[in-house]
C-alpha cells in the first residue's frame, strides 16, 4: 500500500502529560510525525493538536483508532476537505536587497515583521507546499535562519 | 469525612470490594502502609519482590474477573512492577497499581528513589495518573477502577506523591464516573450484526475463532450456545482455553504456532471466520497472506483498534462479545440449520483422525506431555492451572483438559517467565477451595523463586510442578530446528537442589523421576496443604509439536512422530 499524507486534528483534555501520550504513541508504534502543533482552545479546558503524518491506509486507520483509545482524547478528525496553513519566519542579513525580500514575502501573502541593526525578519503563512517554495526562493538572499511553525488545519 | 490521602487510598480499595492487596512498602508509600496497618477492610500480602506483587494481583484478577490491586513504592519499587504492568496490559487484565512518588516539591530534582513512573508506564498501562492535588485523589481512584474494568480491560497506575498521602482533606468516594472522553462501545452495530448473521447462514464452512476476550467478557456460555445451535466447529487461542470445554466435540483445539493439525487446517480452509474477542496475534496467524485465505471475516471486538489492524475484515462489529452474541443468538434461533455444516465437520474430523494431538510416551523417562495429561486425570476440572512461559506452557495448553474459562492462567501476550508462581498465589487467594497448580520449567521457576517465602508465610499452598529438562527448553527447541543445534546459553545442567530450596523456605519438595513417584508427589502435596516444588525429571530433548515455523503458513506444520514411527 502506498503512503499517503494526512492531517489529523486531535481534541484533548488540557492536562500535563497529554502531549507525551500522543508523541509516545507515535514513537512506540512506529508512526511518522511530519509536523505537530498544539495550543489551548479558547473558553474550554481542551487543547487542539494538529498532526501532519503519512503512512499506508492501514497505518493511518490505526493512528486514528489508537489516538481514540487514549483516555484524554475527546475527538479525532481526519481532515479531507480542509484549509491548511503553516507559518515560517526567515531571518536575512541587513545588507541583502530589502526591497526584493519585501516583494518575495508579499508574493506569498507575508511581509517584513521585524528589522534590527544587523538583520530583518520576514514572515509568511500559507499552504505547506507554498511555504516550501518560499523557502526555496529565499535561498538567494542568504537566509541566516529558517523557523517553520508546523501545520494547522480547519475543516471547510 | 476528613482524612489523609493514605486513608483515602484504603477507603477506595475497601469501597471497591477488593479483599486482597499485594504489595511491598518503601519510603514514598509509607503513609499508605501506616493506614493499611490500622484498617481491617482488606488483607495485605507481602510478596518478596514487587514484580511478584503485580503478577499476584493479576492472577487474582484472572481467576475472579475482578480488579486486582498491587501497591509499590517509588523508584525501584515501581520499576520492578513494570514487567507486571506490561504483562497485564498485553493480556487486557484489569489492575489498579498504586505507586508512591517523591513529594511534589522534589519531582524533577532527581530525588532519592525518584523515577518518572508516568513516563515509563505510559506504553504498558491502559491509563495512568499522577496525583497533583489531594482534592483530585478520590475522583482519580474511582476513575482508575472504572477504566481498569470497563471497555477493553487493562492495568491503571496511580502514582501518588508522598506529601499528598500525608495531607488531610475531605473524602467522599464518588458514586459515578464521568469521563466525557472515555466511552467504550458495548452494543455493536445492529446493521453489521444482521449482515454477519446472513454471512453465517450462507457459509458452508464457518469457524468460531475464540480469543481471550470471551473469557474477559464472561461470554463462554453464549459461545457454547452459538456453537451448539449451529453445530459450528470452534478453535481456541492460547488465552481462550477452557471456553468450549475440553470434552466438547465441536472444539478442534488450539490454533497457531503450536496448534493441533485440525485446528490449523480448519483455519486454513474455512470460508467464514467468526472471530470472538481475538486479535489475530502473529503467534496465531503465521504468515498473514495465507491465513484464512478462503474466508470472509466477522470480527467482534470491544477495541476498534483491533479490527483491521492485521487482516482486512468483511464484517466489523465493535462491541462487547456478550452483548453482540446475545443479539446474534436471538436472531439465529430457528434460522440456523446445523445440517448445513455437516460436510465441513466431517472434513475436520478426518483431519483430526489423521493427525491427532499426540506424543510418543515412554516407560523409561517421564514425557512432559504425560505429566500434564496425568495432572488432568488426577485433578481435572477442580484445579486452577497457572503456567510460566516456554515449552511447559505450550504442553499445558495442548494437553490439559480445561473445562471452564478462568481455569487456565498464563502470560500469553508478553510471555513473561516468572509469571506463574505469583499468579498462582493470587488465584489461590481468590479461590482457596481449589487446588492451584503452577506448571513451570526449570528456567521460569527461578525468576520469582523468592515467592516460596511469601507462600509459606501466608500459608498459600500452591503446587509448582517443575517440568525439568535442564534446558531453557523452548529456546533450545528453536536452536535445534533453526540454529543447527548450537545450544548457546540454554543448557541449565547446573541447578539448585529444588527439593532443598523449597524446604529451606518452609515449603515441601519432591524429586520425581518415575510415573509412580509423580502420582504420589501430587497426592502428597495436596494432602500436606503446603507450598510445594515437585521437581519432575522429564525427557530432555522433547519438542513442542506441531509447530508452525515463525512467519510460515498455518497449514505447514512440523508434526509429531506417531507411535508406529518411533
Interface residues (C-beta under 8 A of the other chain):
Chain A: X12 X13 X16 X17 X20 X21 X24 X28 X58 X61 X62 X65 X66 X68 X69 X71 X72 X73 X74
Chain B: X118 X119 X122 X123 X126 X127 X130 X132 X147 X179 X180 X181 X182 X303 X304 X305 X308 X309
